[in-house]
Amino acid sequence: MAWQDSVKHYAAFLAEMGYVAFTFDFCGGSAMCGKSDGKTTEMSVLTETKDLKAVIEYVRNLSYTDSEKILLMGCSQGGFVSALVAAKNNFPIEKLGLFYPALCIPDDARAGKMMMAKFDPQNVPDTFRCGLMKLGCCYAMDVMQMDAFAEIKNYAGRVCIVHGTKDKIVDVSYAKRAAEAYKSTMPIGMQDSKRVQLHFIDGGGHMFSKKHDVIAMKLLKEFAAKHE
């Protein structure tokens, strides 16, 4: 639940490496600064997967992109959405970069506590507030029965997860469980392969500080290098 300006520096960084970088705002995904239309009360992880699939379809059909060499990257909820799409996409995603992916969202919905919002999970209100954002019941209901790790584990490409050890919104344990989920689908004897990379940034929170971003971008550069 942010907007593209918060991640544009990653796109610019990848563009300097030779990638065609594309950022966008999810429909209804921002309270104030987003450029896409759509109501925040109609937004959920599932609506955002549809948005992302539409964007990928657009980008991969541009004359100057390589549809077989897609690197998909997402942060927080965008990371969760990216992981879902990568696992169930009709076209290949070569690499998947996840910064502090919010794989906690289904568990949070079942607990009735989604960041600053609290509600009865057995009786989710039509709308509820999470800070400045007014969300609809679909935000919780669409993931209430979802097993995040079962949904993402079948992605077969390369994945790099970067998570701060002091993240107070998405506990670092979710990154560890995600890495194990990805490894669980690998053939026996390949669990230590570089296909699944998990990196921790000591002291890093949710959304990296400038100091921690330097570390994260170094890891991103190594992961995204085209010779790999």
N, C-alpha and C positions, 0 to 999 in steps of 0.2 A: 504494500500500500504506500507507494511513493510515486515519483515521476521520473521521466527519462533523464532530466538534468543531473540527477544524483548519481548516475552511472555513465555519463557521457565521457568522463575521463578514461574509463576502461575501453570504450569504443575507439577513442582517439589513439590510445596506446596500441590497440590491435591494428588500427589502420596504418600506423607507422611501421608495423611489422609486415605490411603487405596485404592485410585482410580487407575485404569490403565489409565495413562495419555498419550495422543498422540498429538504431534504437527506436523505441516507440512507447507510448503510454497505453496501458490496458484500459478498456472501456469501463468507466466507473471506478477506476483504480486509484484516483487521487481526489482529495477533498477540495483542493484549491488550484493547483498549478498544472494539472494534466491538460494535454492538448486534444485528447480523444473525447468523444461524447459518451453518453451512457450515464446511468444513475448509480451512485454508490450503493444504493439499496438493492440493486439488481446484480451486483458483482459478487462473484465467488471464485474459488479455485477452478471450478469446472468451466465457468464462463471465460476465465482467462486462458484456459487451455485451448478453447476455440479461437480466441483472439490470436494466440501465438501460432497456431497451425495456419491461420490465414496469412499471417505475416511471413512465415517460412515459405509458404506456397508462392507468395508474391516475390520474395527475394530470390528464391532459387530459379525463378523464370526470367530474371533480368539477364540481359545479353552479356554482361560482364562478370557474372558470378559462376562459380563451379559448383553445381548442384550435388556433386559427390564429396565435397570437402567442406561441409558445414560444421562450424564450431558454435554451439549453443551455450550461452552463458546467462546466468540469472543470480540475483541476490535476494535473500530472505524469502518472501512469498514468491517472488519471481523465480527463485531457485527451485522451489517445490514444483511450481508450474512447469518449469523447463525439464525437470526430472520426469514428470508425468508424461509430457509430450515426447521426450526422447525414447521412453520405453514403449510407447504405443503409436509411433509415427509410421506413416505409409512410405516415407522416404528416409534415406539414411542420414543419421547425425554422426559425423565422424568423431567429434570430441564434445564433451559436456563439462563445462566449468561451473561449479556451484560454490558461491560464497555465502556462508552461514545460512544454508537452505532451511526454510521454516517447515520442516517435516513434522513439527509439533502440532500443526494446525488441527488435524483430526483429533488428537488426544486432548487438546485444549477445548475443542467443541464439546467433547464428551464430558469434560470436567466442568463445563459452564463458565470457563474463565479464559477469554481470548484477549491477551494483553491487558488493556485497561477495562475491558467490558466484562461484566459478570451477569449471569442469567441462570435460570433453571433449565438444565439440558433436557428435562422431560417436558418442558413447556416453553420453548424458545419464543420470545416475543416477535411480533411482526417486524419491528425495528429496534435497534439498540445502538448506543453510541460507544465508539472506541476513540477517545480523544476528540479530535475535530471531525472525525468521520462518522456519518450516520450509515449504519449497515442494515441490511435486511436479513430476515430469518434464513434465507438461502445461503448466506455466508457460512452459517453453522450447519444447517441441515444437509447441504451438499456433500459434506465430508464426515458426517456423524457416524456412518457405517464403514468408512474407508480405512483400510490398513495401508498406511503410506509406504511401508517397506515392501510389501507384496506387490504394490502397484508399480514401483520403480525398478525392481531388481532385475528385470529382463532386458534392460538396456545393455547391448553387447559391445558398445564402443569404449573409447577411453574416457575416463572420468577423473576429475581433479576436484577434491573437496577442501576448502579452506575455511577454518572456523576459529574464532577467538575463544580462549579458555575462560574468559570472564563475561561471556555473553549472558545477559540476564533475561533475554526474551526467548531465545532458542538455546536450550542447554546443549553443551558440547557433546553430550551423550548421543544426541540424535545424529550427529555427523559420524560418530563411531558406528552406530547401528546401520547407517546408510552404507558405509564402506563394507561392512560385513554382509549386508544384503547383496551388494553387487558381486562380492567375491563368492557368495554361495552358489551363484549360477555358473561359475567358471569350472572348466574340467578339473578333475582331481590332479593335483601336482602343479597347477598354474595359479594357485591362490596368492602367491607372492609376486606375481607378474606386475609390471609397471602399469598395466591397464587401469588399475584402481589406485589412485594416489590420495592420501589423506594427510593434510598438513594442519598443524595447530599453531596459532599465533599467540604466544605467551602474553597474557594480559589484555588481549584484544576483546573488544565488546561487540555489540550488534551495530553494524555499520562501522567500518574501521576508521580510526583516527588517521591523520596524515602519516604519522610515524609507522603505524601498522599497515597502512596502504602501500607503503614502499616495499614492505616484505611481501604483501599479497601480490603486487604487480610483478615482482621478481619471479614468484612462483608461477604466475600466469604466463609470463614470457617463456619460461622453460617448458611449460606444458603446451603452449600454443605454437612453439617453433615448428615450422613446416617440414623440416627434415625428419621429424619423428614419425 
